[in-house]
């Protein structure tokens, strides 16, 4: 069973009414009874008419649409987490179930569930990674790529050599190493993420940048070590499977032309 992380921090609220709530926004859960009106929503969207609130919750959901004949799904997850000392707040929708834990227990909850055989969906990291690097980081790599005429050996031995990151050639023309001397992930820096699983986002960002530099080549990127896993740096091993050389050079010419126009 696959669990998908929801990239929000949530609050559980008691409200006077729902008039000011924008239900077109994602991740708003309401419940109205004869005693109260409750709302679970992203903390950044807590309405002004909240009379009580409990902040600091993270969430994941069971991926896909659940069959109504399935039995004990939440119970099994709850037992795994309860045995590990993690409490939950569960919400069921028409399609699936959402599980919330306190933020300080979220990483432990994911670790417990992974150890119990649950999969944590990493595909969601690709969109997050692209959004993070496309406007500011990608252009820097494009400039370095153009400067060294697409020569990966020179890029990784000369171009990637700064206070923030270091490159190395492991096997000329094919295998390279790239190390970041500090964690640059804004969500780790802000305290929103601390699980080593977040390092998949960095791996996805490197794959995206490489795919933009050489769309006709294929790349494999492997996590070698990360700061969240106890290392003093985040290091990745990159294997390059070169595509059509003529097409790659044509793409490089387009990039170089684009930078000339900007200059």
N, C-alpha and C positions, 0 to 999 in steps of 0.2 A: 504494500500500500504506500502511495506517495503523498507526502505532506508538502504543501506550498506555503512558504513564509509570506506573510502580509507585511509590506514595508511601511508600517505606521506604528505610532505609539497611541494607545487607546485610553479613554476614560470611561468609567461606568457612572452614569448620572441619574439623578431624580430631577425631573423637570415639572414645571407647572402646566405646560401644554406643548404642542408640537407645531405651533403656528410659524415660528421663525426657523424651522429646520428645513434645509434644502435636501429633500429626499432624492433628488436627481444625482447627488454626489454619491460616490461609492462608500461602502462600509458604514452605513447608518442602520442600527438595529433598534427597533422600538418594541415596547410591550406596555399595554394599557390594561389595568385591572380595576376592580372596584376600590382599591386602596391607593394606587399610585400610577404614575406614568414614568417609565424608565427609558433610558436611552444609552446605548453604547455607540461611541463614535470616536473618530480621531481627536486627540487632545486639542489639536489646533482649531477644531471646529466646535468645541463645546459652546452651547448657546448661552446667552446672557440670563435667561430665565431658569438656569440651573439652581436648585436649592441645596442639593447635596451632591458630592462627587468623590470618586476614588480614582486617582490617577496612577499612571505608571504600569500599563499593561501592554504586552506584546501578543501577537496572534499568529496562528497558522491555520490553514484549512485542509481538509482531506480533498485531494485533487479529484476532479471528475464529478459525475452525477451518481449519487448513491441510490441503489435499489431499495425500495421500502421493505423488502423481505429480509434484508440484511439485519442481523442481530448482534448486539454487543460491541459495536464499533467504538463508541465513546467509552464503554466500560473497560475495554482492553487497554485503550490509551490511558485512561484514568488510573488503572492499576499499575501500569509501568511507571507512571509519574509519581503516584502515591508511594510506591515502594521505594522511590528515590527521594522522597521528601518534598515533592513539588505539588502544590495545589493548583487547581484549574478553575476556570469559569467557562462553561460551555454554552454555545449558541447553535441551534439548529435552524437551517433555512430549508426551502423547498428542495434545493439541489444537494446540499451537503451539510457538514458540521464544521464549525469554527471552534478552536480551542484557544483560550487566552490564559497566559500565566503572568505573574508579576515580572517586570523587566529584569530584575536581578536574578531570576530563576530561569529565564528563557533559554540561555545558552546551555544550561544544565539539562533542561527539558529536551532540547534537540539531541544532545549527546545520549541521553538515556533512550530515546526513541530510536536513534540510529543503531545503538547497541542491541536493541530488541528486534531489529530487522526492518524497521521502517525506512523508506527512502526520503531524502530531502531534495526537493526539486531544485536543480541548479540552472535550468533553462531561463528562469526568471532573471538571473543575474546578467544575461547578455544585454537585454534592453537597458538595464540599469548601467552597465558598463559603457555602452555606446553613448548614452546620454551624458555620462560623466566626462568622457574624453573627446567627443567629436568636435567641440568648438575651440578648445584651448590646447589640449595635449596633442591631438592628431596633427595640427599644422606644424608643430615643432618637429615631429618625426618626419613629416613630409619635406621640411626644409633640409634636415640632415640627410635624408635619402637622396634628394636632388644634389646636394653639395658634393656627395661622394659618388655620384653617377650610378647609384644603385648597387655599388660594390659592398656586399654585406661584410666581407672580411675587414675592410677599412672602416665601415660604419661601426662595427662592434669593437674594433681595436682602437679607433681614434675618435669617432663621432660620439659614442656613448661613453664619455669620460668626464664626469662633473662631480660636484659635491653631493648631488642627489642620487645619481645612478652611475653604474659602471658596467661596461660590456666586456665580453671576452670571446675569443675564438676557440672553440673546443675541437672542431674538425673543419678545416677550411672548406668553404663553399657549401657547407651542410649544417653543422651543429654549432650553436652559439649559446652563451650564457648572458643573462641580464639581471643585475642586482640593484635593488633600491635600498639605500642606506638608512632610510626611515620609512615608516608606513605613511603613505600619502593619501590613504582613503579618507575622505571627509566624514564618512559615517562612523569610522573607527575613532577618528580624532574627536568627534562630538560626543562619543560615548554611546551612540545608538547601537553600534555593533561591537561585539568582542569575541564572537565565535570564530574559530579558524575557518569555518565554512565560508566566511565572507571573502576569503582569499580567492575563491573561485571567481569573484567579480573582477579581480585584478588579472587573472588568467584570461578571462573573456575579453577584457579591454586590450590585452596584448594581441590576442587573435584578431580582434576587429581592426586594430591599427595595421597589422601585417597584411590583412586582406585588402585594406585600402591602398597600401603601398604597392603590392603586387597581386592584383586580382587574378592573374593567370597562374600563380603558384599556390601550392598547398603547404600549410604549416601545422606542425604539432607543437603544443606548448605544455610543458610539464612543470608542476610546482616542485621545486627542489627543497626550499625551506622558506619559512615566513616568520616574521616577528611575533605574530599571534600564536605561533607554535613553539615559541621559545628561542628562536634564533636572533642574532643581532642584525639581520637584514632579510629582505624578501628576495629570493632568487628563483629564477625561472630558466628552464632549459628549452631552447627553441630549435626545432628541426625543420629545415627548409627543403621542400621538394619542388625544384624549379620547374616553372611552366615554359611556355613558348618564349624564347629569348627575344624574338622580334616584337611580339606583342607587349612584353614587359618594357622594352626600351621605348616603344611608342607611348605607353602609359607614362613613363618617366618624362618624355618630351612634353607631354601635355601638362604634367605637374610643373615642370621647370618654366614653361611658358606662362602658366597661371601666376607663379611667383614673380616673374618679371613684370607682369602687368600690375601687380599689387605694389611692387617697388617703384 
